[in-house]
Amino acid sequence: MNKVKVGFFSFTEITDPSEHRAYNEWHQLDHMPEQYPIDGIVFGQRWVSTPACAAARLVAEEPVAAAHYMTLYLMADPIDVTLREFADVGQQLRALGRFHLHRNAVLTGPHQWLDAHAAPRVLVGPDAVPYRPNRGVYVIVEEPADGADPEALDAWIRSLHESWADRACAVPGVVGVWQFASSPKLRGPSWTAGHRRITVCYLDDAPLTVADALAPLVRERWADGLVRPVYAGPLETVVPYQWDWFD
């Protein structure tokens, strides 16, 4: 059983173009380390949609189109306590003046972990994929299409778990796939409302190269018109002290 139960996503826009370096310094050296003492925080990582990555997106609808970064915290039980402490730490740091003001979380909140898949070539198990060093991710955000037939949508969802993720893992450069979904049990006033799925493909080759190889498989997901693609594109792993993408 995977100890991870929830993935907390934050797609973030930097509202002042001159603040990217300051934002990264704050988040990676101050804000993120303060989350790890929380018992339920298993792991956290950040990725950047560089200008080249943004140009390679298949889809980017508002408000997610504005995002420059994605952060993902993996959380374990007890989820209610973990989320409360996570929010409390954020408020405490804000009260101390340790919060970056030139940012806007365009999509944020906890999503239920659904399943994990790993490429056989990487040897590690599916549950270990996020902890293996990666060069980036390919992220897909989807919502049900208006009027989608529930039975057809259920069949589409089963196909993601039973075949699509394994086919994605066969694409060179894909390490594994983790899938998440919003849940009524994980809603809060400060989190983005809606009904969505988020798929994270972990990569150990150049994200732009893998994005080209994944594109036909990603487009195939939408052929039946059962879901509305909100976002699909590559992001590079944020490396400490290498924050010059927007300089």
N, C-alpha and C positions, 0 to 999 in steps of 0.2 A: 504494500500500500504506500502510495506517495504521501509523504508528510505534508507536502504543499496542498493546501485546500483552496487558496485564493491568490489571484494575481491582481495587484493594485497597479493600474495603468495611469500614467499622466502624459498626455500629449501637450507639449508646452510651446507657446509662441513667445519670442523675445520681442517686446514692443518697441525697444529703442535699438536700432542697428549697431550702435556703438557699445552695447552692454553684453555682447556674447561672451567675451573673455571673462568679465567680472561674474557673469551668471555661472559659467562653468567652474570657476574657482570657488565660488560660494557653494554650489551644489555638491561638488565632488570632494572638497576638502573640509566643509563645515556641516552642511545640512545632511547629506547621506550618512556620514559616520555616526551621527547622533541617533539614527534609527536602529542600528545593530544591537545596542543593549536591550532593546525590547525583545522579550523572550520569543514571541511569535514571528519575528522577522527572520526568515530563512536565508534570503539572499536579495541583493538589489543590483541592478545594472542600468546603464544609460547608453543611448544611441543617438546619433545626430543625422538629420536629413541634410546633408551637404547640398550646395547648389547642384552638383551633378546628380545626387540621389533624387532631389526634387524633380529634376528634369526627366528622370527615368520612371517616375510613378505612372502606373497604369490608370489610376483613379485617385482623385483628391478632391472631395467635396467639402464645402463649408460645414462646420467650422474647422474640421481637421486639416484642411488644406493649408492653414496658416502655421501649422506646427513645425518648429525647427528641431525639436528633441522629443524622444520618448523615454520615459523611465518606467521600469517594471520592478516592483517589489513582490517577492514571493513570500506568502504568509501561511503559517500553520495554526492549528488549534491551540487555545480557544480563540476562534476568529473574532467574536464580539469584543473580547478583552484586547486582542491585538489591534483591532481597528480603533478602539477607544484610546489606547495608549499612543498609537501612531498619530492620531489627531491631536492628542494632548501635547505631544512633543512639538508638533508644528506650531501650535498656539504659544507654547512657552518660548520657543525660539523667536517667534514674531514679537512677543512682548519684550524680549531682550534686544530687539533691534537687529536680530540675526535672520533676516528674511530678505530675499531679493525682490524689489518692488517692480522692476521693469520686465514683468513676465505675466503671461495669461495662460492658465490651464484650459485649453480649448475642449479637451475631453479628459475626464478624470473620474476615477472610482474603482471599487473592487469588483472583480469578475470571478465567478466560480471556475475553478480548474476542472476540465473535462477529461482530457486524456493526454498521453505522451507517446511519441514514436521516435525511434532512432534508426539511422542508417546502419545497416550491418557492418559496413566497413570501418566504423569508428570504434567498435568494440564495447564502448560504455553502454549501460542500460538506458532505456528511455527516460527514467526518472533522474538520471545524472546529466542529461544533455545541457541544461542551463549552466552547470558548473564547469563544463569543459570550455577552455578559452575559445572565443569566437571572434571573427573579423567583422561581424555585423549580423543583421537579421533582415528577413523579408516579412512584412507585417500586412495582414489583410483584416479590414474592418468591414462588417456587413450587417445589414438589417433586413428583416423580412419585407418583401415587396407588398405594396398595398393589394389586398384581395388575393394573396397567395393561398392556394388550397392547402389546408392543414395537413392532410395525408401526404400530399406530394412534398410538402416542406419537410415532414418527418422523414420521408424516404431520402430526401436530399441530405439531411443531417446525418442519417445512418451511413450514407456513402462517404461522407467526410471521415468518419471514424473507421470505416471498414476498408476503404481503398484509397481515397485521395491522399491522405497523409503518407501512406506507405509509398505511393507513386512519387510524391514530392521528395521523399527521402532517397529515392533512386536517382534524383537529379544531381550531377556532380557539384560538389560544393555545399550541399545541404547536409547538415549534421543530424538534425532531428526537427520534429514539429510538436509544438504544444498548442492545445486548443482551450479556449476560455469562452464563457458566455455570461452576460449580465443575468442577474437573478433578483426576483422581488424581495428575497431575504437580505439582500445586500444593498439596499437603497438608502440614501440619506439626503438631507437638504442641500449639502454642499457638493454633491457628486452629480455627474451628468446623467440625466434621466434617459430612458429609452430601452429598447430591446435589441441587443446586438450580440454578435459573435466576433471574437478576435483570435486570429490564428497567427502564431509566431513561428517562423521557420528560422532556425539557427544556422549560421553559415561559417564555414572555415575557408572559403575562397573569397575573392574580391566581390563585394556585394553587387556592384554593377554588372559583373560578368554573370553571376548567378541569376540576377534579375532577368536578364535576357533569356536564359535557359528556362526559367520558371514561367515566363509570361504566357505561353500557350496553355499550360496547365491551370494557371490562375483564371484566364479567360473562360476556360471550359466550365468552371464553377458556376458561371452566370448564364450559361447558354439557355437554360429553361426559364429564365426570368423570375425565379422564385424568390430571389433576394436582390436587394439594392446594394451594390458596392459603394462603400463610403470612402475607403482608402485602400490602396494596394501599392506598395513600393519598398525599395531597399533603404536601409539606414546603416551607417557605419558605427562600429564600436567607439565610444568615447575613451580615448587614451589619456591618462593623467598628464597634465601640463602641455598637451598638444591640442591647443584650442584656437587654431588660426584659420579655420575654414571660412570665416566671414570677414576677416581682416581686409 
